[in-house]
Amino acid sequence: MASAGARSELMQALAALIRRRGWTQKEAAARLGVSQPRISDLTRGKIELFSLDALVDLAAVAGLMPRITVISGE
């Protein structure tokens, strides 16, 4: 799946942000508007449970600004 790399990067960025801010999973869930088990899945890297859209939405709520770079395959 082509979006796996982007999803992985977003998951890593979100997990790092949660660690930097010192949030518990419960705090992160409340701040990001999701359940604590959802944060657990995120921090454990369960990539198959997250769509690219869901991760972009979480990143926006967290104050991150994802950027897409398109590279020609030619």
mmCIF file of the N, C-alpha and C atoms, coordinates in Angstrom:
data_MODEL
# 
_entry.id   MODEL 
# 
loop_
_atom_site.group_PDB 
_atom_site.id 
_atom_site.type_symbol 
_atom_site.label_atom_id 
_atom_site.label_alt_id 
_atom_site.label_comp_id 
_atom_site.label_asym_id 
_atom_site.label_entity_id 
_atom_site.label_seq_id 
_atom_site.pdbx_PDB_ins_code 
_atom_site.Cartn_x 
_atom_site.Cartn_y 
_atom_site.Cartn_z 
_atom_site.occupancy 
_atom_site.B_iso_or_equiv 
_atom_site.pdbx_formal_charge 
_atom_site.auth_seq_id 
_atom_site.auth_comp_id 
_atom_site.auth_asym_id 
_atom_site.auth_atom_id 
_atom_site.pdbx_PDB_model_num 
ATOM 1   N N  . MET A 1 1  ? 0.847   -1.187 0.000   1.00 0.00 ? 1  MET A N  1 
ATOM 2   C CA . MET A 1 1  ? 0.000   0.000  0.000   1.00 0.00 ? 1  MET A CA 1 
ATOM 3   C C  . MET A 1 1  ? 0.889   1.246  0.000   1.00 0.00 ? 1  MET A C  1 
ATOM 4   N N  . ALA A 1 2  ? 0.642   2.122  -0.919  1.00 0.00 ? 2  ALA A N  1 
ATOM 5   C CA . ALA A 1 2  ? 1.484   3.306  -1.100  1.00 0.00 ? 2  ALA A CA 1 
ATOM 6   C C  . ALA A 1 2  ? 1.442   4.261  0.089   1.00 0.00 ? 2  ALA A C  1 
ATOM 7   N N  . SER A 1 3  ? 0.343   4.268  0.813   1.00 0.00 ? 3  SER A N  1 
ATOM 8   C CA . SER A 1 3  ? 0.228   5.214  1.925   1.00 0.00 ? 3  SER A CA 1 
ATOM 9   C C  . SER A 1 3  ? 0.903   4.721  3.203   1.00 0.00 ? 3  SER A C  1 
ATOM 10  N N  . ALA A 1 4  ? 1.449   3.512  3.199   1.00 0.00 ? 4  ALA A N  1 
ATOM 11  C CA . ALA A 1 4  ? 2.045   2.954  4.422   1.00 0.00 ? 4  ALA A CA 1 
ATOM 12  C C  . ALA A 1 4  ? 3.180   3.827  4.956   1.00 0.00 ? 4  ALA A C  1 
ATOM 13  N N  . GLY A 1 5  ? 4.012   4.350  4.075   1.00 0.00 ? 5  GLY A N  1 
ATOM 14  C CA . GLY A 1 5  ? 5.116   5.202  4.516   1.00 0.00 ? 5  GLY A CA 1 
ATOM 15  C C  . GLY A 1 5  ? 4.624   6.480  5.166   1.00 0.00 ? 5  GLY A C  1 
ATOM 16  N N  . ALA A 1 6  ? 3.634   7.099  4.564   1.00 0.00 ? 6  ALA A N  1 
ATOM 17  C CA . ALA A 1 6  ? 3.075   8.335  5.124   1.00 0.00 ? 6  ALA A CA 1 
ATOM 18  C C  . ALA A 1 6  ? 2.381   8.052  6.453   1.00 0.00 ? 6  ALA A C  1 
ATOM 19  N N  . ARG A 1 7  ? 1.653   6.947  6.515   1.00 0.00 ? 7  ARG A N  1 
ATOM 20  C CA . ARG A 1 7  ? 0.976   6.594  7.769   1.00 0.00 ? 7  ARG A CA 1 
ATOM 21  C C  . ARG A 1 7  ? 1.996   6.336  8.871   1.00 0.00 ? 7  ARG A C  1 
ATOM 22  N N  . SER A 1 8  ? 3.059   5.627  8.533   1.00 0.00 ? 8  SER A N  1 
ATOM 23  C CA . SER A 1 8  ? 4.106   5.333  9.516   1.00 0.00 ? 8  SER A CA 1 
ATOM 24  C C  . SER A 1 8  ? 4.739   6.622  10.045  1.00 0.00 ? 8  SER A C  1 
ATOM 25  N N  . GLU A 1 9  ? 5.061   7.542  9.145   1.00 0.00 ? 9  GLU A N  1 
ATOM 26  C CA . GLU A 1 9  ? 5.663   8.815  9.565   1.00 0.00 ? 9  GLU A CA 1 
ATOM 27  C C  . GLU A 1 9  ? 4.731   9.610  10.472  1.00 0.00 ? 9  GLU A C  1 
ATOM 28  N N  . LEU A 1 10 ? 3.450   9.647  10.121  1.00 0.00 ? 10 LEU A N  1 
ATOM 29  C CA . LEU A 1 10 ? 2.490   10.381 10.947  1.00 0.00 ? 10 LEU A CA 1 
ATOM 30  C C  . LEU A 1 10 ? 2.333   9.728  12.318  1.00 0.00 ? 10 LEU A C  1 
ATOM 31  N N  . MET A 1 11 ? 2.282   8.411  12.345  1.00 0.00 ? 11 MET A N  1 
ATOM 32  C CA . MET A 1 11 ? 2.158   7.714  13.631  1.00 0.00 ? 11 MET A CA 1 
ATOM 33  C C  . MET A 1 11 ? 3.366   7.999  14.515  1.00 0.00 ? 11 MET A C  1 
ATOM 34  N N  . GLN A 1 12 ? 4.547   7.966  13.926  1.00 0.00 ? 12 GLN A N  1 
ATOM 35  C CA . GLN A 1 12 ? 5.765   8.244  14.690  1.00 0.00 ? 12 GLN A CA 1 
ATOM 36  C C  . GLN A 1 12 ? 5.770   9.680  15.210  1.00 0.00 ? 12 GLN A C  1 
ATOM 37  N N  . ALA A 1 13 ? 5.343   10.617 14.370  1.00 0.00 ? 13 ALA A N  1 
ATOM 38  C CA . ALA A 1 13 ? 5.306   12.025 14.783  1.00 0.00 ? 13 ALA A CA 1 
ATOM 39  C C  . ALA A 1 13 ? 4.309   12.235 15.922  1.00 0.00 ? 13 ALA A C  1 
ATOM 40  N N  . LEU A 1 14 ? 3.151   11.609 15.823  1.00 0.00 ? 14 LEU A N  1 
ATOM 41  C CA . LEU A 1 14 ? 2.147   11.749 16.875  1.00 0.00 ? 14 LEU A CA 1 
ATOM 42  C C  . LEU A 1 14 ? 2.612   11.103 18.179  1.00 0.00 ? 14 LEU A C  1 
ATOM 43  N N  . ALA A 1 15 ? 3.193   9.920  18.086  1.00 0.00 ? 15 ALA A N  1 
ATOM 44  C CA . ALA A 1 15 ? 3.698   9.243  19.287  1.00 0.00 ? 15 ALA A CA 1 
ATOM 45  C C  . ALA A 1 15 ? 4.801   10.071 19.944  1.00 0.00 ? 15 ALA A C  1 
ATOM 46  N N  . ALA A 1 16 ? 5.677   10.658 19.132  1.00 0.00 ? 16 ALA A N  1 
ATOM 47  C CA . ALA A 1 16 ? 6.758   11.495 19.663  1.00 0.00 ? 16 ALA A CA 1 
ATOM 48  C C  . ALA A 1 16 ? 6.192   12.736 20.345  1.00 0.00 ? 16 ALA A C  1 
ATOM 49  N N  . LEU A 1 17 ? 5.183   13.337 19.753  1.00 0.00 ? 17 LEU A N  1 
ATOM 50  C CA . LEU A 1 17 ? 4.551   14.514 20.348  1.00 0.00 ? 17 LEU A CA 1 
ATOM 51  C C  . LEU A 1 17 ? 3.941   14.167 21.708  1.00 0.00 ? 17 LEU A C  1 
ATOM 52  N N  . ILE A 1 18 ? 3.272   13.036 21.784  1.00 0.00 ? 18 ILE A N  1 
ATOM 53  C CA . ILE A 1 18 ? 2.668   12.597 23.047  1.00 0.00 ? 18 ILE A CA 1 
ATOM 54  C C  . ILE A 1 18 ? 3.752   12.415 24.109  1.00 0.00 ? 18 ILE A C  1 
ATOM 55  N N  . ARG A 1 19 ? 4.862   11.791 23.735  1.00 0.00 ? 19 ARG A N  1 
ATOM 56  C CA . ARG A 1 19 ? 5.978   11.597 24.681  1.00 0.00 ? 19 ARG A CA 1 
ATOM 57  C C  . ARG A 1 19 ? 6.574   12.934 25.114  1.00 0.00 ? 19 ARG A C  1 
ATOM 58  N N  . ARG A 1 20 ? 6.837   13.823 24.138  1.00 0.00 ? 20 ARG A N  1 
ATOM 59  C CA . ARG A 1 20 ? 7.438   15.132 24.448  1.00 0.00 ? 20 ARG A CA 1 
ATOM 60  C C  . ARG A 1 20 ? 6.584   15.940 25.411  1.00 0.00 ? 20 ARG A C  1 
ATOM 61  N N  . ARG A 1 21 ? 5.304   15.874 25.220  1.00 0.00 ? 21 ARG A N  1 
ATOM 62  C CA . ARG A 1 21 ? 4.395   16.645 26.077  1.00 0.00 ? 21 ARG A CA 1 
ATOM 63  C C  . ARG A 1 21 ? 4.131   15.955 27.412  1.00 0.00 ? 21 ARG A C  1 
ATOM 64  N N  . GLY A 1 22 ? 4.613   14.740 27.550  1.00 0.00 ? 22 GLY A N  1 
ATOM 65  C CA . GLY A 1 22 ? 4.461   14.019 28.809  1.00 0.00 ? 22 GLY A CA 1 
ATOM 66  C C  . GLY A 1 22 ? 3.036   13.585 29.110  1.00 0.00 ? 22 GLY A C  1 
ATOM 67  N N  . TRP A 1 23 ? 2.232   13.430 28.060  1.00 0.00 ? 23 TRP A N  1 
ATOM 68  C CA . TRP A 1 23 ? 0.842   13.045 28.248  1.00 0.00 ? 23 TRP A CA 1 
ATOM 69  C C  . TRP A 1 23 ? 0.733   11.555 28.534  1.00 0.00 ? 23 TRP A C  1 
ATOM 70  N N  . THR A 1 24 ? -0.171  11.200 29.425  1.00 0.00 ? 24 THR A N  1 
ATOM 71  C CA . THR A 1 24 ? -0.554  9.802  29.561  1.00 0.00 ? 24 THR A CA 1 
ATOM 72  C C  . THR A 1 24 ? -1.443  9.470  28.363  1.00 0.00 ? 24 THR A C  1 
ATOM 73  N N  . GLN A 1 25 ? -1.703  8.187  28.165  1.00 0.00 ? 25 GLN A N  1 
ATOM 74  C CA . GLN A 1 25 ? -2.605  7.816  27.075  1.00 0.00 ? 25 GLN A CA 1 
ATOM 75  C C  . GLN A 1 25 ? -3.990  8.421  27.293  1.00 0.00 ? 25 GLN A C  1 
ATOM 76  N N  . LYS A 1 26 ? -4.415  8.459  28.536  1.00 0.00 ? 26 LYS A N  1 
ATOM 77  C CA . LYS A 1 26 ? -5.727  9.036  28.846  1.00 0.00 ? 26 LYS A CA 1 
ATOM 78  C C  . LYS A 1 26 ? -5.758  10.527 28.514  1.00 0.00 ? 26 LYS A C  1 
ATOM 79  N N  . GLU A 1 27 ? -4.698  11.251 28.883  1.00 0.00 ? 27 GLU A N  1 
ATOM 80  C CA . GLU A 1 27 ? -4.623  12.686 28.572  1.00 0.00 ? 27 GLU A CA 1 
ATOM 81  C C  . GLU A 1 27 ? -4.579  12.914 27.065  1.00 0.00 ? 27 GLU A C  1 
ATOM 82  N N  . ALA A 1 28 ? -3.763  12.137 26.372  1.00 0.00 ? 28 ALA A N  1 
ATOM 83  C CA . ALA A 1 28 ? -3.655  12.278 24.918  1.00 0.00 ? 28 ALA A CA 1 
ATOM 84  C C  . ALA A 1 28 ? -5.001  12.026 24.260  1.00 0.00 ? 28 ALA A C  1 
ATOM 85  N N  . ALA A 1 29 ? -5.700  11.004 24.719  1.00 0.00 ? 29 ALA A N  1 
ATOM 86  C CA . ALA A 1 29 ? -7.012  10.683 24.159  1.00 0.00 ? 29 ALA A CA 1 
ATOM 87  C C  . ALA A 1 29 ? -7.981  11.849 24.336  1.00 0.00 ? 29 ALA A C  1 
ATOM 88  N N  . ALA A 1 30 ? -8.000  12.420 25.531  1.00 0.00 ? 30 ALA A N  1 
ATOM 89  C CA . ALA A 1 30 ? -8.904  13.545 25.800  1.00 0.00 ? 30 ALA A CA 1 
ATOM 90  C C  . ALA A 1 30 ? -8.550  14.748 24.932  1.00 0.00 ? 30 ALA A C  1 
ATOM 91  N N  . ARG A 1 31 ? -7.275  15.036 24.809  1.00 0.00 ? 31 ARG A N  1 
ATOM 92  C CA . ARG A 1 31 ? -6.842  16.206 24.036  1.00 0.00 ? 31 ARG A CA 1 
ATOM 93  C C  . ARG A 1 31 ? -7.055  16.031 22.531  1.00 0.00 ? 31 ARG A C  1 
ATOM 94  N N  . LEU A 1 32 ? -6.944  14.786 22.061  1.00 0.00 ? 32 LEU A N  1 
ATOM 95  C CA . LEU A 1 32 ? -7.063  14.530 20.625  1.00 0.00 ? 32 LEU A CA 1 
ATOM 96  C C  . LEU A 1 32 ? -8.456  14.065 20.216  1.00 0.00 ? 32 LEU A C  1 
ATOM 97  N N  . GLY A 1 33 ? -9.333  13.880 21.190  1.00 0.00 ? 33 GLY A N  1 
ATOM 98  C CA . GLY A 1 33 ? -10.719 13.531 20.883  1.00 0.00 ? 33 GLY A CA 1 
ATOM 99  C C  . GLY A 1 33 ? -10.932 12.098 20.434  1.00 0.00 ? 33 GLY A C  1 
ATOM 100 N N  . VAL A 1 34 ? -10.118 11.191 20.952  1.00 0.00 ? 34 VAL A N  1 
ATOM 101 C CA . VAL A 1 34 ? -10.269 9.768  20.636  1.00 0.00 ? 34 VAL A CA 1 
ATOM 102 C C  . VAL A 1 34 ? -10.244 8.976  21.941  1.00 0.00 ? 34 VAL A C  1 
ATOM 103 N N  . SER A 1 35 ? -10.436 7.669  21.839  1.00 0.00 ? 35 SER A N  1 
ATOM 104 C CA . SER A 1 35 ? -10.423 6.830  23.037  1.00 0.00 ? 35 SER A CA 1 
ATOM 105 C C  . SER A 1 35 ? -8.991  6.486  23.456  1.00 0.00 ? 35 SER A C  1 
ATOM 106 N N  . GLN A 1 36 ? -8.836  6.105  24.720  1.00 0.00 ? 36 GLN A N  1 
ATOM 107 C CA . GLN A 1 36 ? -7.516  5.684  25.206  1.00 0.00 ? 36 GLN A CA 1 
ATOM 108 C C  . GLN A 1 36 ? -7.017  4.455  24.450  1.00 0.00 ? 36 GLN A C  1 
ATOM 109 N N  . PRO A 1 37 ? -7.882  3.456  24.167  1.00 0.00 ? 37 PRO A N  1 
ATOM 110 C CA . PRO A 1 37 ? -7.385  2.317  23.382  1.00 0.00 ? 37 PRO A CA 1 
ATOM 111 C C  . PRO A 1 37 ? -6.875  2.729  21.992  1.00 0.00 ? 37 PRO A C  1 
ATOM 112 N N  . ARG A 1 38 ? -7.472  3.772  21.429  1.00 0.00 ? 38 ARG A N  1 
ATOM 113 C CA . ARG A 1 38 ? -7.013  4.264  20.115  1.00 0.00 ? 38 ARG A CA 1 
ATOM 114 C C  . ARG A 1 38 ? -5.596  4.832  20.236  1.00 0.00 ? 38 ARG A C  1 
ATOM 115 N N  . ILE A 1 39 ? -5.313  5.553  21.313  1.00 0.00 ? 39 ILE A N  1 
ATOM 116 C CA . ILE A 1 39 ? -3.966  6.077  21.546  1.00 0.00 ? 39 ILE A CA 1 
ATOM 117 C C  . ILE A 1 39 ? -2.998  4.922  21.771  1.00 0.00 ? 39 ILE A C  1 
ATOM 118 N N  . SER A 1 40 ? -3.433  3.900  22.484  1.00 0.00 ? 40 SER A N  1 
ATOM 119 C CA . SER A 1 40 ? -2.597  2.719  22.692  1.00 0.00 ? 40 SER A CA 1 
ATOM 120 C C  . SER A 1 40 ? -2.219  2.091  21.351  1.00 0.00 ? 40 SER A C  1 
ATOM 121 N N  . ASP A 1 41 ? -3.200  1.942  20.465  1.00 0.00 ? 41 ASP A N  1 
ATOM 122 C CA . ASP A 1 41 ? -2.927  1.388  19.130  1.00 0.00 ? 41 ASP A CA 1 
ATOM 123 C C  . ASP A 1 41 ? -1.923  2.257  18.382  1.00 0.00 ? 41 ASP A C  1 
ATOM 124 N N  . LEU A 1 42 ? -2.071  3.565  18.499  1.00 0.00 ? 42 LEU A N  1 
ATOM 125 C CA . LEU A 1 42 ? -1.171  4.501  17.829  1.00 0.00 ? 42 LEU A CA 1 
ATOM 126 C C  . LEU A 1 42 ? 0.258   4.348  18.348  1.00 0.00 ? 42 LEU A C  1 
ATOM 127 N N  . THR A 1 43 ? 0.415   4.363  19.667  1.00 0.00 ? 43 THR A N  1 
ATOM 128 C CA . THR A 1 43 ? 1.757   4.316  20.243  1.00 0.00 ? 43 THR A CA 1 
ATOM 129 C C  . THR A 1 43 ? 2.414   2.947  20.080  1.00 0.00 ? 43 THR A C  1 
ATOM 130 N N  . ARG A 1 44 ? 1.623   1.917  19.858  1.00 0.00 ? 44 ARG A N  1 
ATOM 131 C CA . ARG A 1 44 ? 2.165   0.576  19.613  1.00 0.00 ? 44 ARG A CA 1 
ATOM 132 C C  . ARG A 1 44 ? 2.442   0.330  18.131  1.00 0.00 ? 44 ARG A C  1 
ATOM 133 N N  . GLY A 1 45 ? 2.134   1.328  17.307  1.00 0.00 ? 45 GLY A N  1 
ATOM 134 C CA . GLY A 1 45 ? 2.448   1.228  15.884  1.00 0.00 ? 45 GLY A CA 1 
ATOM 135 C C  . GLY A 1 45 ? 1.551   0.302  15.098  1.00 0.00 ? 45 GLY A C  1 
ATOM 136 N N  . LYS A 1 46 ? 0.318   0.151  15.516  1.00 0.00 ? 46 LYS A N  1 
ATOM 137 C CA . LYS A 1 46 ? -0.618  -0.734 14.814  1.00 0.00 ? 46 LYS A CA 1 
ATOM 138 C C  . LYS A 1 46 ? -1.158  -0.025 13.568  1.00 0.00 ? 46 LYS A C  1 
ATOM 139 N N  . ILE A 1 47 ? -0.286  0.077  12.592  1.00 0.00 ? 47 ILE A N  1 
ATOM 140 C CA . ILE A 1 47 ? -0.549  0.865  11.384  1.00 0.00 ? 47 ILE A CA 1 
ATOM 141 C C  . ILE A 1 47 ? -1.787  0.403  10.629  1.00 0.00 ? 47 ILE A C  1 
ATOM 142 N N  . GLU A 1 48 ? -2.067  -0.887 10.672  1.00 0.00 ? 48 GLU A N  1 
ATOM 143 C CA . GLU A 1 48 ? -3.201  -1.427 9.916   1.00 0.00 ? 48 GLU A CA 1 
ATOM 144 C C  . GLU A 1 48 ? -4.547  -0.914 10.431  1.00 0.00 ? 48 GLU A C  1 
ATOM 145 N N  . LEU A 1 49 ? -4.561  -0.324 11.618  1.00 0.00 ? 49 LEU A N  1 
ATOM 146 C CA . LEU A 1 49 ? -5.805  0.171  12.203  1.00 0.00 ? 49 LEU A CA 1 
ATOM 147 C C  . LEU A 1 49 ? -6.085  1.638  11.895  1.00 0.00 ? 49 LEU A C  1 
ATOM 148 N N  . PHE A 1 50 ? -5.177  2.295  11.162  1.00 0.00 ? 50 PHE A N  1 
ATOM 149 C CA . PHE A 1 50 ? -5.311  3.727  10.901  1.00 0.00 ? 50 PHE A CA 1 
ATOM 150 C C  . PHE A 1 50 ? -5.266  4.028  9.411   1.00 0.00 ? 50 PHE A C  1 
ATOM 151 N N  . SER A 1 51 ? -6.243  4.800  8.960   1.00 0.00 ? 51 SER A N  1 
ATOM 152 C CA . SER A 1 51 ? -6.202  5.296  7.584   1.00 0.00 ? 51 SER A CA 1 
ATOM 153 C C  . SER A 1 51 ? -5.338  6.553  7.551   1.00 0.00 ? 51 SER A C  1 
ATOM 154 N N  . LEU A 1 52 ? -4.890  6.902  6.372   1.00 0.00 ? 52 LEU A N  1 
ATOM 155 C CA . LEU A 1 52 ? -4.122  8.135  6.216   1.00 0.00 ? 52 LEU A CA 1 
ATOM 156 C C  . LEU A 1 52 ? -4.970  9.338  6.629   1.00 0.00 ? 52 LEU A C  1 
ATOM 157 N N  . ASP A 1 53 ? -6.234  9.344  6.237   1.00 0.00 ? 53 ASP A N  1 
ATOM 158 C CA . ASP A 1 53 ? -7.135  10.449 6.599   1.00 0.00 ? 53 ASP A CA 1 
ATOM 159 C C  . ASP A 1 53 ? -7.269  10.598 8.111   1.00 0.00 ? 53 ASP A C  1 
ATOM 160 N N  . ALA A 1 54 ? -7.425  9.480  8.814   1.00 0.00 ? 54 ALA A N  1 
ATOM 161 C CA . ALA A 1 54 ? -7.573  9.535  10.272  1.00 0.00 ? 54 ALA A CA 1 
ATOM 162 C C  . ALA A 1 54 ? -6.323  10.111 10.921  1.00 0.00 ? 54 ALA A C  1 
ATOM 163 N N  . LEU A 1 55 ? -5.162  9.719  10.426  1.00 0.00 ? 55 LEU A N  1 
ATOM 164 C CA . LEU A 1 55 ? -3.909  10.214 10.994  1.00 0.00 ? 55 LEU A CA 1 
ATOM 165 C C  . LEU A 1 55 ? -3.694  11.692 10.688  1.00 0.00 ? 55 LEU A C  1 
ATOM 166 N N  . VAL A 1 56 ? -4.060  12.123 9.494   1.00 0.00 ? 56 VAL A N  1 
ATOM 167 C CA . VAL A 1 56 ? -3.951  13.546 9.147   1.00 0.00 ? 56 VAL A CA 1 
ATOM 168 C C  . VAL A 1 56 ? -4.876  14.360 10.054  1.00 0.00 ? 56 VAL A C  1 
ATOM 169 N N  . ASP A 1 57 ? -6.078  13.851 10.304  1.00 0.00 ? 57 ASP A N  1 
ATOM 170 C CA . ASP A 1 57 ? -7.007  14.545 11.199  1.00 0.00 ? 57 ASP A CA 1 
ATOM 171 C C  . ASP A 1 57 ? -6.439  14.643 12.615  1.00 0.00 ? 57 ASP A C  1 
ATOM 172 N N  . LEU A 1 58 ? -5.885  13.547 13.132  1.00 0.00 ? 58 LEU A N  1 
ATOM 173 C CA . LEU A 1 58 ? -5.277  13.566 14.469  1.00 0.00 ? 58 LEU A CA 1 
ATOM 174 C C  . LEU A 1 58 ? -4.113  14.545 14.522  1.00 0.00 ? 58 LEU A C  1 
ATOM 175 N N  . ALA A 1 59 ? -3.304  14.541 13.477  1.00 0.00 ? 59 ALA A N  1 
ATOM 176 C CA . ALA A 1 59 ? -2.158  15.455 13.426  1.00 0.00 ? 59 ALA A CA 1 
ATOM 177 C C  . ALA A 1 59 ? -2.629  16.905 13.480  1.00 0.00 ? 59 ALA A C  1 
ATOM 178 N N  . ALA A 1 60 ? -3.689  17.218 12.755  1.00 0.00 ? 60 ALA A N  1 
ATOM 179 C CA . ALA A 1 60 ? -4.219  18.587 12.752  1.00 0.00 ? 60 ALA A CA 1 
ATOM 180 C C  . ALA A 1 60 ? -4.707  18.985 14.142  1.00 0.00 ? 60 ALA A C  1 
ATOM 181 N N  . VAL A 1 61 ? -5.418  18.099 14.808  1.00 0.00 ? 61 VAL A N  1 
ATOM 182 C CA . VAL A 1 61 ? -5.902  18.384 16.161  1.00 0.00 ? 61 VAL A CA 1 
ATOM 183 C C  . VAL A 1 61 ? -4.722  18.604 17.105  1.00 0.00 ? 61 VAL A C  1 
ATOM 184 N N  . ALA A 1 62 ? -3.641  17.855 16.885  1.00 0.00 ? 62 ALA A N  1 
ATOM 185 C CA . ALA A 1 62 ? -2.450  17.958 17.734  1.00 0.00 ? 62 ALA A CA 1 
ATOM 186 C C  . ALA A 1 62 ? -1.607  19.189 17.422  1.00 0.00 ? 62 ALA A C  1 
ATOM 187 N N  . GLY A 1 63 ? -1.946  19.900 16.346  1.00 0.00 ? 63 GLY A N  1 
ATOM 188 C CA . GLY A 1 63 ? -1.184  21.088 15.980  1.00 0.00 ? 63 GLY A CA 1 
ATOM 189 C C  . GLY A 1 63 ? -0.024  20.808 15.044  1.00 0.00 ? 63 GLY A C  1 
ATOM 190 N N  . LEU A 1 64 ? 0.018   19.608 14.495  1.00 0.00 ? 64 LEU A N  1 
ATOM 191 C CA . LEU A 1 64 ? 1.049   19.273 13.510  1.00 0.00 ? 64 LEU A CA 1 
ATOM 192 C C  . LEU A 1 64 ? 0.544   19.648 12.122  1.00 0.00 ? 64 LEU A C  1 
ATOM 193 N N  . MET A 1 65 ? 1.463   19.938 11.212  1.00 0.00 ? 65 MET A N  1 
ATOM 194 C CA . MET A 1 65 ? 1.088   20.290 9.847   1.00 0.00 ? 65 MET A CA 1 
ATOM 195 C C  . MET A 1 65 ? 1.778   19.356 8.864   1.00 0.00 ? 65 MET A C  1 
ATOM 196 N N  . PRO A 1 66 ? 1.137   18.228 8.541   1.00 0.00 ? 66 PRO A N  1 
ATOM 197 C CA . PRO A 1 66 ? 1.746   17.305 7.580   1.00 0.00 ? 66 PRO A CA 1 
ATOM 198 C C  . PRO A 1 66 ? 1.902   17.968 6.215   1.00 0.00 ? 66 PRO A C  1 
ATOM 199 N N  . ARG A 1 67 ? 2.964   17.584 5.518   1.00 0.00 ? 67 ARG A N  1 
ATOM 200 C CA . ARG A 1 67 ? 3.224   18.108 4.182   1.00 0.00 ? 67 ARG A CA 1 
ATOM 201 C C  . ARG A 1 67 ? 3.433   16.919 3.245   1.00 0.00 ? 67 ARG A C  1 
ATOM 202 N N  . ILE A 1 68 ? 2.869   16.994 2.064   1.00 0.00 ? 68 ILE A N  1 
ATOM 203 C CA . ILE A 1 68 ? 3.029   15.932 1.074   1.00 0.00 ? 68 ILE A CA 1 
ATOM 204 C C  . ILE A 1 68 ? 4.018   16.401 0.019   1.00 0.00 ? 68 ILE A C  1 
ATOM 205 N N  . THR A 1 69 ? 4.992   15.554 -0.269  1.00 0.00 ? 69 THR A N  1 
ATOM 206 C CA . THR A 1 69 ? 5.961   15.841 -1.316  1.00 0.00 ? 69 THR A CA 1 
ATOM 207 C C  . THR A 1 69 ? 5.781   14.814 -2.421  1.00 0.00 ? 69 THR A C  1 
ATOM 208 N N  . VAL A 1 70 ? 5.635   15.282 -3.642  1.00 0.00 ? 70 VAL A N  1 
ATOM 209 C CA . VAL A 1 70 ? 5.466   14.391 -4.781  1.00 0.00 ? 70 VAL A CA 1 
ATOM 210 C C  . VAL A 1 70 ? 6.773   14.352 -5.556  1.00 0.00 ? 70 VAL A C  1 
ATOM 211 N N  . ILE A 1 71 ? 7.283   13.141 -5.773  1.00 0.00 ? 71 ILE A N  1 
ATOM 212 C CA . ILE A 1 71 ? 8.532   12.956 -6.502  1.00 0.00 ? 71 ILE A CA 1 
ATOM 213 C C  . ILE A 1 71 ? 8.232   12.169 -7.765  1.00 0.00 ? 71 ILE A C  1 
ATOM 214 N N  . SER A 1 72 ? 8.674   12.677 -8.885  1.00 0.00 ? 72 SER A N  1 
ATOM 215 C CA . SER A 1 72 ? 8.438   12.009 -10.160 1.00 0.00 ? 72 SER A CA 1 
ATOM 216 C C  . SER A 1 72 ? 9.217   10.704 -10.229 1.00 0.00 ? 72 SER A C  1 
ATOM 217 N N  . GLY A 1 73 ? 8.570   9.685  -10.766 1.00 0.00 ? 73 GLY A N  1 
ATOM 218 C CA . GLY A 1 73 ? 9.222   8.390  -10.921 1.00 0.00 ? 73 GLY A CA 1 
ATOM 219 C C  . GLY A 1 73 ? 9.971   8.265  -12.232 1.00 0.00 ? 73 GLY A C  1 
ATOM 220 N N  . GLU A 1 74 ? 10.097  9.343  -12.973 1.00 0.00 ? 74 GLU A N  1 
ATOM 221 C CA . GLU A 1 74 ? 10.769  9.304  -14.283 1.00 0.00 ? 74 GLU A CA 1 
ATOM 222 C C  . GLU A 1 74 ? 12.267  9.278  -14.144 1.00 0.00 ? 74 GLU A C  1 
# 
